[in-house]
Amino acid sequence: MMAFDQGEHPPEIEISGLTKVFGGGASEVIAIKNANLDLQKGEFVSLLGPSGCGKTTLLRIVAGLETPTEGNVAVRGNTVWKGGRRSGPATRPVSMMFQEARLFPWFTVAENVALPLRVQGMGRKARLEKAHEICETVGLAGFEHHRPTALSGGMRQRASLARALVTEPQVLLLDEPFGALDAMTRDNLNLELLDVCARAHVTTILVTHSIAEAAFLSDRVVVLAPRPARIVDVVEMPFERPRTLDLQRSTAFQDAVGALRAKLKEGAA
């Protein structure tokens, strides 16, 4: 199993004392309360918890899309939020994939994938060449000139993943990217996600409601309590890499899923 020594290297992502409050007075909602978590380079961590427990809010704060009320988030040693202002050096190596593909229907797949490179100022020929390369990596070879409306839901999510990876991010944030897909497509994309993340050695945070998905993909699973989100436990997954779907049929895997389910119930009590 890949080992991550929390004391050997500075954390790739450091979350300390993170609190997020929406509104005020009678309408105040505490979405996250005093969350602390470090991730090492190349680690895959899942945030697991019930709906509305603050998982996506936490992810958006790391991405620089939501300001924290208290606490600090640093990516590769750079503080994401400074006095309510987002830091470019902190968010530049970060890419995020959402539950919906969010592809522009008037662009081809390759043009959609290349959009982040266009924003960065890369020339059309170079960015489309890179988009074609990453499309092949995620199983979209031959579909680069199709419009998103011609693709299945799984293929659109492949395109969304390709767009998230085209800038070669150091940190990948995934907000339930395959939650709306059928089980077989979801399994196949999870396998490809593991392969891509391992080869790129990218540090990954996944938000998921699926206990089995969290156990299968992760090095560690962060179990969150209902709102206000607080970390109940951080559970290491004792499985070797690379992983195959056969793992899910093993007694060890079922035991891990059962342990995570128990932790979720404990947090909700």
Number of C-alpha atoms within 10 A of each C-alpha: 10 12 8 15 11 11 8 8 10 15 19 20 25 20 21 16 14 20 22 23 16 12 9 9 6 6 8 10 14 18 21 28 20 16 18 16 15 15 22 23 18 20 22 24 27 28 25 27 30 19 12 14 20 25 29 21 19 25 20 17 20 29 24 20 15 16 23 23 15 15 16 21 27 20 24 19 14 17 20 26 23 12 7 11 10 18 16 13 14 21 22 15 16 23 22 23 21 18 15 16 20 14 21 14 13 11 15 18 31 26 24 24 30 26 23 18 20 16 8 10 10 14 10 14 9 12 23 21 13 17 27 23 17 25 25 14 16 21 15 19 13 10 19 21 13 15 19 23 14 12 15 11 18 18 20 21 26 26 29 25 26 27 28 24 28 22 22 15 19 21 29 22 25 22 20 17 24 23 16 13 15 11 11 9 14 18 17 12 22 19 17 16 16 18 17 16 19 16 10 13 16 22 22 24 24 26 25 23 16 16 21 17 19 25 25 24 21 23 23 20 24 25 26 26 26 21 19 19 26 24 21 17 16 18 19 14 20 15 18 11 13 11 14 13 12 8 14 16 9 10 10 14 19 15 11 20 21 14 14 23 17 12 20 21 12 13 19 14 8
